[in-house]
């Protein structure tokens, strides 16, 4: 008998134990990918053409033109900042009552269910879908953009704030209730002191996100720097597009740094 101990190599058990079934699944996945490629009409010539345009776009990125369309770049940038500020301001106030209503430890069940459903509906609608709806309703321009960012921000802040309210210290809440405080007094003295810092942090973080989204929704006509970028891209003016992209990147970095610094000081 050999003095060496036999080594047993451990192998992870496959998700599908049956080998035939396992390889059959792989065959189906590969077949699905091939059929999907045919369905979306993957054309090597179009891919090559797109690669050439990307080269021109990158060339414009490294040779930006801030002069010829400078006026529109400045106006679009200021418009995006104004849209972000307005949407953030109004969403901060409108998200609070919705968050309170979506907290099961503060309201009756029927109020909780209604508010939760509203939050689910708001969060289910993508920002681009919302912007298209508001552009159809109110036409092109920053007003549709403000409404889009505001509704999207309400869903974001309301959902996270409601979860924070449900996780507050119940002893402090019950202590306020024991004094005979009504519902509003309970919220002001028992709930708000525990979540106010988190609320401010969420609002600042959401404002940072809103500015980034304002550059996207402008492409569908909701105003801002995105609309200027869409116009430049439509004209194949890649030098101006490169300048706009640089402005967007710089502003995103600045707003992210500022929001992070403020949140660090608060939290």
N, C-alpha and C positions, 0 to 999 in steps of 0.2 A: 504494500500500500504506500503510495507516495506521501511524503511528508508535507507536500504543499497542499494547502487548503484550496479546494475548488472555489472559483469565484463565480458568483451569480450576477449577471448583468441585469439590472432592473430597467424595464422599459414601460413607458406610460401606456396604459390601456387605451386603444383607439376608441374614438367616440362611437363608431359603428363597428361592432365586433365581426359581423359577417363580411368577409373579404370581397365577395361578389357584389354585395350591396354597396360597399364602400367605393369600389372602383366604378360601379354604375353611377353613383352620385357625381363623381369626378367627370365622367363622360357627359352627363347631363349638363353640368356647369359649363364645360368647354363648348358644348353644342349651343347652349344659351348665349354665351358670349359671341360666338360666331354669327348666330342669327341676329343678335342685337347690333353687331357691326354692320350687317347688311341693311338692317332696318333704318339705321341712322345715316346710311349712305356715306360710309367712310371712303373718301376719294384721295388717293396719294397726290394727285395733281393739286387739289384744293389745299391739302396739307402743306405742300411745297410753296404754294402761292401765299398762304398764311405766314409761313416762316419768313418769306421775303418781306412781308409787311411788318412783321415783328422787328426785323432788322432795321427797317426805316424808322419805326417807333423808338427803338433804342438809340438810333442815331440822333433823332430829335431830342431824346432825353439828355444826351451829352452835349447837344448844341441847342439849348432852349432859347426861345424867342420871347422875351418879356416885353418887348417894345411895341410891336405892331398891334397886339390885342391887349396891351397893358391896362387900358381903361376897363375893359370887360372883366379881366382877371381880378382887378381890385374890387369892382362892384360885386362880382360873384362871391368873392371871399367874404366881404362884409355882409352880404346877404346870408351866407351860410352861418356866420357867427351870430347874426341877429335871429335867424330861425332857431338855432340851438338855444340861445338865451331865452327867447319867448317860450319855446316848448318846455324847457326845463323849469322855468318859473311856474307856469300854470300846472304842469304835471305834479309838482311837489305838493300843491294844495289839493288837487283832485284825487291823488292817489291815497291820501291819508284816510278819508272816510270810507273808501272802498276796502282798504286794508283792515280797518276796524271792523267793518261788516263781514269780512272774510275770516275773522278770528273766532273760533268756536267757543273760546272761554269768555267772550264779552257779549255776544248777541244770541237771540233765539235761533233755533236750528233753521227755520225757514229763511231768515235774513242771511245766515251763513251760506246756505245752499245757493241763493240767488247771486250773492256777491262772488262766490267761488266760480259759478258758471260764467258770470261776466268776465272775470279774470281769465278763465280758460279760453273764452271766445276771442278776447283781445290778444292773448298770447299766441293763439293759433294762426292769426292773420300775419303773414310776413310783411315786413316794412315796405317792400316793393308792391305787394298786393294792395296794402292800405293806400299807398301813394297813388296808384292807378285809380282806385275808387274815388279818392278825393279830387284828383285831376278831372275825372269825368263829371263829378258833382259841381266843382267850383272853378274849373278851368285851369290853365297853366299858370304857374307863378308860385311865390313863396308862401301864400296862404295855405295852399294844399300841403306844402312841405311842413309848415308849423303844425297843422292838424295831425299829419302822419306821425311826426316825431313825438307830439304830445300824447297821442293815444298809445303809441308803442312804449313810451316811458311810463305811463300810468300802469300798464300791464306788468312791466318789469319791477318797478318800485313797489306796487301794491302786493304782488305775489311774495316777494322777499320780506317785506315789512310785516305782512300777515303771519308769516312763519316765525319771525322774531317775536311778535306779540304773543303767539301761542306758547312760546318757550320762556316767557318772563318768569320772574320769581313770584310764585303764587302767594307766598306768605305776606309779601308787601301788599299785594292786591287785596287779600282778605283783610289785612289790617286797616286799609282805607275803607273798605266796605263796612267794617265793624263800627266805624264812627258814625254810620248813618248817611254816608255820602251817596248822592244820586249817581246815575250812570255817567254823566258828563264829568262830574267831580272825580269819579273813580278813574276815568281815562286820564284826566289832567294830572292828578296827583299819584296815581298808582301805576299807570301804564307808561305815560309819556316820559317821565324821568329815566325809565329803564331802556327805552328804545330811541331816544332823541339823537344820541351820538351815532347810532347805526343808521338812522334815517338820513342824517346829513351826509354821512359817508356814501350811502347808496345814491343819493341825489347827485353828488359830485361825480361819482363814477359813471352814472347814467348820462350826465351832461357830456362827458368825454365820448361815450358811445354815440350819442346823438350827433355830435359833430362829424364823426366818421360816416354815419348813415346819411347825413345831409349831402355828402358828396356822391352817394349812390342814387338817392331818390331824385336828384336833379336830372339824371339821365332820362327819366320817364316824364319829365316836364314839371317837377315840383320845385323848381327854382334852385338857387345856390350855385356854387362853383361847379357842381356836377353838370348843370345845363351848359355852361361855357365849355367844359371839357367835351361834352357830347357834340356840340357844334364844331369844335376844332377837329374831332375825330371824323365827323361826317364829311368835312372838307379835305380830309387827308392832310391837314396842316399839322404834321407831327412835331414840328419845332415848337409851336404854341402849345400843343398837347403835352409835350415834355416839360415846358415851363409850368403848366398847370399842375401836373403830377408832382413836380418838385415843391410847389407851394403847398399842396395838400399834405405831402409827407412831412414837411417842416412844421406845419401847423399841428398835425396829429402828434408829432413828437413833443412839441411845446405844451399842448393841452394835456397830454398824458403826464408829462413831468409835473405840471402845475397841480393837476388833480391828485396825483400820488403824494406830492408834498403836503397838500392841504389835508388829505385823509390821514397821513402819518401824524400830523400835529393834533388832529381831532381825536383819533382813535388811540 
